[in-house]
Amino acid sequence: MSFGKRQSGVGASAQALNVGMVGAPSQIANEPAAEYAAEETRHPFRSLVGLLLCLAGLYWLISAYSRDIVRDHLLHGTWQPAYDLRATDGKCSRTNFILTTCEVNIKSVVKPDQAPIHVSFMMLFASGGGEALIPMRSTKDRAAVSIYYAAETKLWNRTLSFVFFVGAVAFWGLVALFLFLRAIRS
């Protein structure tokens, strides 16, 4: 078909839509579909990048949140207000009314030269706004310091949120692994 020239008839528009087909429609009807439609093979680079991103996400989630969640479960019920500590720079950010991440620094009143303890946590379907940031210390482990809202009030929400996100990232990591292995085999 020439560029810019109109073709009359129904066959012209059908031929224009099937640009990738080789030969006339009568020839194609007699040939098997596998001969003229080659399957596109994928390069494994995209799935490898997805797999590496999922592994990095799992590492970040586990390193950032798991230690504090396990500690808070082990010390559940032993938290008392710590009057020698003060919560500073507390802020929570909420994303699409679903995920809330909170960060707070806990500073010693007795030893102002000491570096502040950074506490961060995430929750699903809960806001952190307006809650009192009360520093707490465990009676079992005096070095364990947290915020009452995170350690007692929203502990199960934090745990379920962590399990959900780790499960979701692990699922997508497995999908990326299977796509990578399939791309390597082909």
N, C-alpha and C positions, 0 to 999 in steps of 0.2 A: 504494500500500500504506500502510495506516495504521500509525503508530508504536505498537509494543507489542502488536499483534494478530497472531495466527498465521494464516498462509495455508496452506491445504491444497493438495496436488498438487505435481507436479514443476515446473510452469511458474512457480510463485511464486518458488521459489529461483533459477531461471534469470533471471527478471525482476529479482530483487534484485541479482544479480551484475552485470547489464548496465545499471547505473544511467545511464550516459552515453548510451545509445542512445535515439533519439527514435522514437516510434511503436511499433506492435505488431510482433512478430517477423514476421508475414506481410507487413507493409508493407516492412520492412527487407530481406527476402529479394529483393524485386523491384527495389530500388534499387541502383545501383552503390555500391561501397564508398567511393569518393572523395567522394561527396556528403555523407555523414554523419560521416566520420572526417577532420577537417581536420588537416593536418600542422602540428606545432608548430614555429614559427620561433624560433630562438635569438637572443638578444641578443648582439652582438659584444663586449660588455664583458668577459665571462669569459675569452674567448680572448685579448683584448688584454692583460688582466692577466697571463695565463699567458705570453704572448710577452714582455712587459716583464720578468717575473721570470726567464725564461730568458736574456734579454739581460744582465740584471744579474748572473746567475750566471756567464755566460761571461766578462764583464768582470772579475769578482772572481777567477775561476780563473786567467785569463791574467795579470792584474796581480800576483797573489800568488805564482804558482809558475813561470811560463814563463821569466822572466829568469834565475832561479837554475839551472833545468835546462839551459838552453842554455849558460850560463856553465860549468857543471860538465862538460858534454860537450866544450866547446872546450878546457878545461884538464885533461881526463882524463889521468892519468899524471904530472902535474906537481905533485901535492900533497905537501907535507912537513910534519912536525909543527912547529907554531909554539910555541916555548917561552916566548915573551913574551906569550902569550894564555892566558886561563883561561876555561873554560866554566862558566857559573853559571845557576841557575834552569832547568835542563833538565827537561822533563817530556814524556811521551807519553801520549796518551789513545786508547784503542782502542774502536771502536764495533762491537758485534755480531761480534767476531772477524774483521771484514772490513777496515775502514778504520782506519788508524792515522795520527794527526796528531801531529807532534812540534814542539816549540818550545824554543829554547835561546838564551840571551844569551851572547855572547862578549865578555869584558872584557879590556882591556889591563892587564898587570901593570906595565909600565914607565910608562904614563901613566894612572894611576887616575882622573884627572879627565875623561878622554875618555868620551864616551857609548858604552854597549855596542852591539855589532852584533847585531841580532836575526836569527836563522836559523830558518825554519820549513819543514817539508816534510811530504808525505803519502805513504803507501804502502798498497797493498792486500795482504791476506793475509800480513802480516809484523808482528811486534810490535817495538817499539823498546826494550822493557824489558830492563834489565840490560846494555846495550851501553855501552862506555866512550865518553864524550864527549870525543874528542881534537880540539882545535882544529888546523886545518890552514891552511897558506898556500901559494899557488901560486908556483912558481919563475918562471913567465912573467909573471904579474901579481901584484905584491906586495900590492896592495890587496884582492885576492880572498881572502876568508876563509870557511871553512866547517867543518863537522864531518866527520871521516873516514868515519863510518858513512853519512852522507848523500851525500858527494861521490864515494866510491869503491865502498863495499860495496853499497849499495842504489840505485845510480844508474839502472840499467835498470828496476828495480821502480818507482821514482819516475816515470820517463819513461812507462812503460806505464800506470801509474795515471792520470797526467795526461791522456794521450791518450784513455783510456777515459772519464774524467769529462767531458772537453770534447766528445767524440763523443756521449755520452748527453745532455748538456744541449743540444747543437746539434740532435740529433734531436727532442727534445721541443719545442725552439723552432720547428723547421720544422712540426711537427704543429700547434702553436698558431697559426703563421702561416697555414697552410692552413685551419684552422677559422675564423680571423678573416676571411680573404678569402671563404670560403663564406658566412659569416653576413652579410657586407656585401652580397654579390651577391643574397641572397634577400630 
